[in-house]
Amino acid sequence: MILSIQQGLAEDGYAVTISQLCRWFEVPRRTVYYRPRRSPPKVRADLAEPIKALIEQEPSFGYRTVAGLLGMNKNTVQRIFQIKGWQVRKRAIGHRPRVQALPSVASAPDERWATDLCRVWGGRDGWLTLALVMDCHTRQLLGWQLSRSGKATTAGAALEQALIARYGSLGRVPAPFLLRSDNGLVFTSRHYTRLVRSYGLRQEFITPHCPQQNGMVERVIRTLKEQCVHRHRFETQQHAMRVIDDWIQFYNHRRPHQALGMKTPAEAYALAA
């Protein structure tokens, strides 16, 4: 206030010192010059060190995942992330129109599974096709197959692995449920559709050009690429298979999932079964 008065008088041609103005208005001079200084926030080393070690090992982990893995309060971890500048920078995504469609969700295990394909660079073995099958309720990755071929046999092998993982053997499922996929040539082929029917499953196709309708498996593929595939330079198909298998075991049994109340997919299935 005093400084603004001095500036206004100066504009009118009157030069008045700060001391004079303080005497006129009976204001202590120190209140005019004082600028409060906040001490920099401090972080306890015993809290910051395990967090730093984990995000150096897995840079893509956010504060919720870190808090879940370390058994710490998520608000404390978030605050440490902010102070230390460790927040994960998300890629900016503009507004995109979305169609109204049934999401790939389920209210119980083995009510709806989802499957999809993606490509992985395998070094000397060139481009490989990765097929994944997941349970839409527990987010478990039940089956996967990595192959040089992007044919229906690759997707079929992933499906059969998922059935063995869930039921212990191959055969018709106890109660039919939905298997969601896109409309690609692999999932609409005679070989694959015949295989799906033979196990008592019902295929469910998303609207063409609307991958968001198969959002769960699309998201887990993105996570797998960010946290596994893009962090390694695979030399061969066998090398890629070992690394991907380790990550899927970590994802199913150790990595907490926000949509599951910070439980792992395996824990979510155990509670729901």
C-alpha positions as a Markdown table, in Angstrom:
| # | Residue | x | y | z |
|---|---|---|---|---|
| 1 | Met | 0.0 | 0.0 | 0.0 |
| 2 | Ile | 2.8 | 2.5 | 1.0 |
| 3 | Leu | 4.7 | 1.7 | -2.2 |
| 4 | Ser | 1.6 | 2.3 | -4.4 |
| 5 | Ile | 1.0 | 5.6 | -2.6 |
| 6 | Gln | 4.6 | 6.7 | -3.2 |
| 7 | Gln | 4.3 | 5.7 | -6.9 |
| 8 | Gly | 1.1 | 7.7 | -7.3 |
| 9 | Leu | 2.6 | 10.8 | -5.7 |
| 10 | Ala | 5.7 | 10.5 | -7.9 |
| 11 | Glu | 3.4 | 10.4 | -11.0 |
| 12 | Asp | 1.8 | 13.7 | -9.8 |
| 13 | Gly | 5.3 | 15.3 | -9.3 |
| 14 | Tyr | 5.7 | 14.9 | -5.6 |
| 15 | Ala | 8.8 | 13.0 | -4.3 |
| 16 | Val | 8.2 | 11.6 | -0.9 |
| 17 | Thr | 10.4 | 9.1 | 0.9 |
| 18 | Ile | 9.2 | 5.8 | 2.3 |
| 19 | Ser | 10.2 | 7.0 | 5.8 |
| 20 | Gln | 8.1 | 10.1 | 5.5 |
| 21 | Leu | 5.0 | 8.1 | 4.3 |
| 22 | Cys | 5.5 | 5.6 | 7.2 |
| 23 | Arg | 5.5 | 8.5 | 9.7 |
| 24 | Trp | 2.4 | 10.0 | 8.2 |
| 25 | Phe | 0.4 | 6.8 | 8.2 |
| 26 | Glu | 2.0 | 5.5 | 11.4 |
| 27 | Val | 3.2 | 2.3 | 9.8 |
| 28 | Pro | 6.5 | 0.6 | 10.8 |
| 29 | Arg | 9.0 | 0.7 | 8.1 |
| 30 | Arg | 9.9 | -3.0 | 8.5 |
| 31 | Thr | 6.4 | -4.0 | 7.4 |
| 32 | Val | 7.0 | -2.2 | 4.1 |
| 33 | Tyr | 10.3 | -3.9 | 3.3 |
| 34 | Tyr | 9.6 | -7.3 | 4.9 |
| 35 | Arg | 9.2 | -10.2 | 2.5 |
| 36 | Pro | 8.3 | -13.5 | 4.1 |
| 37 | Arg | 10.6 | -16.4 | 3.2 |
| 38 | Arg | 9.5 | -20.0 | 3.3 |
| 39 | Ser | 12.1 | -22.5 | 4.1 |
| 40 | Pro | 12.3 | -25.2 | 1.4 |
| 41 | Pro | 10.2 | -28.3 | 2.3 |
| 42 | Lys | 12.3 | -31.2 | 3.7 |
| 43 | Val | 11.8 | -34.9 | 2.9 |
| 44 | Arg | 12.9 | -37.6 | 5.3 |
| 45 | Ala | 15.7 | -39.7 | 3.7 |
| 46 | Asp | 14.2 | -43.0 | 5.0 |
| 47 | Leu | 11.1 | -42.3 | 3.0 |
| 48 | Ala | 12.6 | -40.8 | -0.2 |
| 49 | Glu | 15.4 | -43.4 | -0.7 |
| 50 | Pro | 13.2 | -46.5 | -1.3 |
| 51 | Ile | 10.9 | -44.5 | -3.5 |
| 52 | Lys | 13.8 | -43.2 | -5.6 |
| 53 | Ala | 15.3 | -46.8 | -5.9 |
| 54 | Leu | 11.9 | -48.1 | -7.2 |
| 55 | Ile | 11.3 | -45.4 | -9.8 |
| 56 | Glu | 14.9 | -45.7 | -11.0 |
| 57 | Gln | 14.2 | -49.3 | -11.6 |
| 58 | Glu | 10.7 | -48.6 | -13.1 |
| 59 | Pro | 10.5 | -45.0 | -14.3 |
| 60 | Ser | 7.0 | -45.3 | -15.6 |
| 61 | Phe | 5.4 | -46.1 | -12.2 |
| 62 | Gly | 3.1 | -43.4 | -10.8 |
| 63 | Tyr | 2.8 | -42.5 | -7.1 |
| 64 | Arg | -0.2 | -44.9 | -6.5 |
| 65 | Thr | 1.7 | -47.9 | -7.8 |
| 66 | Val | 4.8 | -46.9 | -5.8 |
| 67 | Ala | 2.8 | -46.5 | -2.7 |
| 68 | Gly | 1.1 | -49.8 | -3.2 |
| 69 | Leu | 4.4 | -51.7 | -3.8 |
| 70 | Leu | 6.1 | -50.1 | -0.8 |
| 71 | Gly | 3.2 | -50.2 | 1.6 |
| 72 | Met | 3.2 | -46.4 | 2.1 |
| 73 | Asn | 0.5 | -43.8 | 2.3 |
| 74 | Lys | -0.3 | -42.6 | -1.2 |
| 75 | Asn | -0.6 | -39.0 | -0.2 |
| 76 | Thr | 2.9 | -39.1 | 1.4 |
| 77 | Val | 4.3 | -40.6 | -1.7 |
| 78 | Gln | 2.6 | -38.0 | -4.0 |
| 79 | Arg | 4.0 | -35.2 | -1.9 |
| 80 | Ile | 7.5 | -36.6 | -2.1 |
| 81 | Phe | 7.0 | -36.9 | -5.9 |
| 82 | Gln | 6.0 | -33.3 | -6.1 |
| 83 | Ile | 8.9 | -31.9 | -3.9 |
| 84 | Lys | 11.5 | -34.0 | -5.7 |
| 85 | Gly | 10.1 | -33.4 | -9.2 |
| 86 | Trp | 9.6 | -37.1 | -9.8 |
| 87 | Gln | 6.1 | -36.9 | -11.2 |
| 88 | Val | 5.6 | -38.9 | -14.3 |
| 89 | Arg | 4.9 | -36.5 | -17.2 |
| 90 | Lys | 1.9 | -37.8 | -19.2 |
| 91 | Arg | 1.7 | -37.2 | -22.9 |
| 92 | Ala | -0.8 | -34.5 | -23.7 |
| 93 | Ile | -3.9 | -35.8 | -25.4 |
| 94 | Gly | -6.4 | -33.5 | -27.1 |
| 95 | His | -10.1 | -33.9 | -27.1 |
| 96 | Arg | -11.3 | -36.8 | -29.3 |
| 97 | Pro | -14.9 | -37.6 | -29.9 |
| 98 | Arg | -16.0 | -41.0 | -28.5 |
| 99 | Val | -18.9 | -43.1 | -29.6 |
| 100 | Gln | -21.3 | -44.4 | -27.0 |
| 101 | Ala | -20.7 | -48.1 | -26.7 |
| 102 | Leu | -20.7 | -51.0 | -24.2 |
| 103 | Pro | -17.4 | -50.9 | -22.4 |
| 104 | Ser | -15.3 | -54.0 | -21.9 |
| 105 | Val | -16.2 | -54.5 | -18.3 |
| 106 | Ala | -17.5 | -57.4 | -16.3 |
| 107 | Ser | -19.1 | -57.8 | -12.9 |
| 108 | Ala | -17.5 | -61.2 | -12.1 |
| 109 | Pro | -14.6 | -63.3 | -13.2 |
| 110 | Asp | -15.1 | -65.3 | -16.4 |
| 111 | Glu | -18.0 | -63.2 | -17.5 |
| 112 | Arg | -16.1 | -61.5 | -20.3 |
| 113 | Trp | -12.6 | -62.0 | -21.6 |
| 114 | Ala | -10.8 | -59.7 | -24.1 |
| 115 | Thr | -8.1 | -60.4 | -26.5 |
| 116 | Asp | -5.9 | -58.5 | -28.9 |
| 117 | Leu | -2.6 | -58.5 | -30.9 |
| 118 | Cys | 0.3 | -56.2 | -31.0 |
| 119 | Arg | 3.8 | -56.2 | -32.6 |
| 120 | Val | 7.1 | -56.5 | -30.8 |
| 121 | Trp | 10.6 | -56.0 | -32.4 |
| 122 | Gly | 12.6 | -59.2 | -31.8 |
| 123 | Gly | 16.1 | -58.2 | -32.9 |
| 124 | Arg | 17.5 | -60.9 | -35.2 |
| 125 | Asp | 14.1 | -62.5 | -35.5 |
| 126 | Gly | 12.5 | -59.3 | -36.8 |
| 127 | Trp | 8.9 | -58.3 | -36.0 |
| 128 | Leu | 7.0 | -60.6 | -33.7 |
| 129 | Thr | 3.3 | -60.9 | -33.0 |
| 130 | Leu | 2.1 | -60.9 | -29.3 |
| 131 | Ala | -1.3 | -62.2 | -28.5 |
| 132 | Leu | -2.9 | -61.5 | -25.1 |
| 133 | Val | -6.0 | -62.7 | -23.4 |
| 134 | Met | -7.3 | -61.0 | -20.2 |
| 135 | Asp | -10.2 | -61.3 | -17.8 |
| 136 | Cys | -12.1 | -58.0 | -17.9 |
| 137 | His | -13.2 | -58.2 | -14.2 |
| 138 | Thr | -9.9 | -59.1 | -12.5 |
| 139 | Arg | -7.6 | -57.6 | -15.2 |
| 140 | Gln | -5.5 | -60.8 | -15.1 |
| 141 | Leu | -3.4 | -61.7 | -18.1 |
| 142 | Leu | -4.4 | -65.3 | -18.4 |
| 143 | Gly | -2.8 | -66.3 | -21.7 |
| 144 | Trp | -0.2 | -64.9 | -24.1 |
| 145 | Gln | 1.8 | -66.1 | -27.1 |
| 146 | Leu | 4.7 | -64.5 | -29.0 |
| 147 | Ser | 5.2 | -65.8 | -32.5 |
| 148 | Arg | 6.9 | -64.8 | -35.8 |
| 149 | Ser | 3.5 | -65.4 | -37.4 |
| 150 | Gly | 0.5 | -63.1 | -37.0 |
| 151 | Lys | -1.9 | -65.9 | -38.0 |
| 152 | Ala | -4.9 | -67.2 | -36.1 |
| 153 | Thr | -2.8 | -70.0 | -34.6 |
| 154 | Thr | -1.0 | -67.4 | -32.5 |
| 155 | Ala | -4.2 | -66.0 | -31.1 |
| 156 | Gly | -5.6 | -69.5 | -30.7 |
| 157 | Ala | -2.5 | -70.6 | -28.7 |
| 158 | Ala | -2.9 | -67.6 | -26.3 |
| 159 | Leu | -6.6 | -68.5 | -25.8 |
| 160 | Glu | -5.8 | -72.1 | -25.0 |
| 161 | Gln | -3.1 | -71.1 | -22.6 |
| 162 | Ala | -5.7 | -68.8 | -20.8 |
| 163 | Leu | -8.2 | -71.7 | -20.6 |
| 164 | Ile | -5.5 | -74.0 | -19.1 |
| 165 | Ala | -4.5 | -71.2 | -16.6 |
| 166 | Arg | -8.1 | -70.8 | -15.5 |
| 167 | Tyr | -9.5 | -74.3 | -15.6 |
| 168 | Gly | -6.4 | -76.5 | -15.5 |
| 169 | Ser | -7.1 | -78.3 | -18.8 |
| 170 | Leu | -8.6 | -77.8 | -22.2 |
| 171 | Gly | -12.3 | -78.5 | -22.8 |
| 172 | Arg | -15.6 | -76.8 | -22.9 |
| 173 | Val | -16.0 | -74.1 | -20.2 |
| 174 | Pro | -18.4 | -74.8 | -17.3 |
| 175 | Ala | -20.5 | -71.8 | -18.2 |
| 176 | Pro | -20.3 | -70.0 | -21.6 |
| 177 | Phe | -19.0 | -66.4 | -21.5 |
| 178 | Leu | -18.1 | -63.7 | -23.9 |
| 179 | Leu | -14.7 | -63.2 | -25.7 |
| 180 | Arg | -14.3 | -59.7 | -27.0 |
| 181 | Ser | -12.0 | -58.8 | -29.9 |
| 182 | Asp | -11.8 | -56.5 | -32.8 |
| 183 | Asn | -12.9 | -57.4 | -36.3 |
| 184 | Gly | -9.4 | -58.3 | -37.7 |
| 185 | Leu | -8.8 | -61.1 | -40.0 |
| 186 | Val | -7.3 | -63.2 | -37.3 |
| 187 | Phe | -10.3 | -63.1 | -35.0 |
| 188 | Thr | -12.9 | -63.5 | -37.7 |
| 189 | Ser | -11.0 | -66.4 | -39.5 |
| 190 | Arg | -12.6 | -69.8 | -39.7 |
| 191 | His | -9.8 | -71.4 | -37.7 |
| 192 | Tyr | -10.2 | -69.0 | -34.7 |
| 193 | Thr | -14.0 | -68.8 | -34.7 |
| 194 | Arg | -14.3 | -72.6 | -34.9 |
| 195 | Leu | -11.8 | -72.9 | -32.0 |
| 196 | Val | -13.7 | -70.4 | -29.8 |
| 197 | Arg | -17.0 | -72.3 | -30.4 |
| 198 | Ser | -15.4 | -75.7 | -29.6 |
| 199 | Tyr | -14.6 | -74.5 | -26.1 |
| 200 | Gly | -18.1 | -73.1 | -25.5 |
| 201 | Leu | -17.3 | -69.4 | -25.7 |
| 202 | Arg | -19.2 | -66.7 | -27.6 |
| 203 | Gln | -17.4 | -64.2 | -29.6 |
| 204 | Glu | -18.2 | -60.5 | -29.2 |
| 205 | Phe | -16.9 | -58.0 | -31.8 |
| 206 | Ile | -16.4 | -54.3 | -31.2 |
| 207 | Thr | -17.6 | -51.7 | -33.7 |
| 208 | Pro | -15.2 | -51.3 | -36.6 |
| 209 | His | -12.6 | -48.5 | -36.1 |
| 210 | Cys | -13.6 | -48.1 | -32.4 |
| 211 | Pro | -10.7 | -49.7 | -30.4 |
| 212 | Gln | -11.8 | -47.8 | -27.2 |
| 213 | Gln | -14.6 | -50.4 | -27.0 |
| 214 | Asn | -11.9 | -53.0 | -26.2 |
| 215 | Gly | -10.2 | -50.5 | -23.9 |
| 216 | Met | -9.0 | -52.8 | -21.1 |
| 217 | Val | -6.8 | -55.0 | -23.3 |
| 218 | Glu | -5.7 | -52.0 | -25.3 |
| 219 | Arg | -4.6 | -50.3 | -22.1 |
| 220 | Val | -2.7 | -53.3 | -20.8 |
| 221 | Ile | -0.9 | -53.5 | -24.1 |
| 222 | Arg | 0.2 | -49.9 | -23.7 |
| 223 | Thr | 1.3 | -50.5 | -20.1 |
| 224 | Leu | 3.3 | -53.6 | -21.2 |
| 225 | Lys | 5.0 | -51.6 | -23.9 |
| 226 | Glu | 5.8 | -48.7 | -21.6 |
| 227 | Gln | 7.0 | -50.7 | -18.7 |
| 228 | Cys | 8.6 | -53.7 | -20.5 |
| 229 | Val | 9.0 | -53.8 | -24.3 |
| 230 | His | 10.3 | -50.2 | -24.8 |
| 231 | Arg | 12.8 | -50.6 | -21.9 |
| 232 | His | 14.6 | -53.5 | -23.5 |
| 233 | Arg | 16.4 | -54.2 | -26.7 |
| 234 | Phe | 15.4 | -57.7 | -27.5 |
| 235 | Glu | 18.1 | -59.7 | -29.3 |
| 236 | Thr | 15.9 | -62.7 | -30.3 |
| 237 | Gln | 12.4 | -64.1 | -29.9 |
| 238 | Gln | 13.5 | -66.2 | -26.9 |
| 239 | His | 15.0 | -63.2 | -25.2 |
| 240 | Ala | 11.7 | -61.3 | -25.6 |
| 241 | Met | 9.7 | -64.3 | -24.3 |
| 242 | Arg | 11.7 | -64.5 | -21.1 |
| 243 | Val | 11.4 | -60.7 | -20.4 |
| 244 | Ile | 7.7 | -60.6 | -21.2 |
| 245 | Asp | 6.9 | -63.6 | -19.1 |
| 246 | Asp | 8.7 | -62.1 | -16.1 |
| 247 | Trp | 6.7 | -58.8 | -16.6 |
| 248 | Ile | 3.4 | -60.7 | -16.9 |
| 249 | Gln | 4.1 | -62.6 | -13.6 |
| 250 | Phe | 4.9 | -59.2 | -12.0 |
| 251 | Tyr | 1.8 | -57.6 | -13.4 |
| 252 | Asn | -0.5 | -60.4 | -12.2 |
| 253 | His | 1.0 | -61.1 | -8.7 |
| 254 | Arg | 2.9 | -58.0 | -7.6 |
| 255 | Arg | 1.7 | -54.8 | -9.3 |
| 256 | Pro | -1.3 | -53.1 | -7.6 |
| 257 | His | -4.0 | -51.9 | -9.9 |
| 258 | Gln | -5.9 | -48.7 | -9.1 |
| 259 | Ala | -9.2 | -49.9 | -10.7 |
| 260 | Leu | -9.0 | -52.9 | -8.3 |
| 261 | Gly | -8.6 | -50.8 | -5.2 |
| 262 | Met | -4.8 | -51.2 | -5.3 |
| 263 | Lys | -5.0 | -55.0 | -5.3 |
| 264 | Thr | -3.2 | -57.1 | -7.7 |
| 265 | Pro | -5.2 | -59.0 | -10.4 |
| 266 | Ala | -4.4 | -62.3 | -8.6 |
| 267 | Glu | -5.7 | -60.9 | -5.3 |
| 268 | Ala | -8.8 | -59.6 | -7.0 |
| 269 | Tyr | -9.5 | -63.0 | -8.4 |
| 270 | Ala | -9.0 | -64.7 | -5.1 |
| 271 | Leu | -11.4 | -62.4 | -3.4 |
| 272 | Ala | -14.0 | -62.8 | -6.2 |
| 273 | Ala | -13.7 | -66.5 | -6.7 |
